[in-house]
């Protein structure tokens, strides 16, 4: 598991209980994963940012694309306070 292997490389992450990663939800536009690792309280933020940054990097290095939500907007006549006349 790419995510777990990435977490195991951080020495501040405790080996027991072992790090966990898995699919928690699948939606039309995204797949949501959970990554959990245990550490000492004083290492929490270092581990948090390590996981976020390095799993993203591992995805890129392994050609796993992360979807980006794009919104297209179109301005229509008669909106934004401008009256529409035909």
ABEGO torsion letter per residue (X at the ends): XAAAAAAAABAABBAOBBBBBBBABBBAABBBBBBBBBBBAAAAAAAAAAAAAAAAAAAAAAGBBBBBBBBBBBBBBGBGGBBBBX
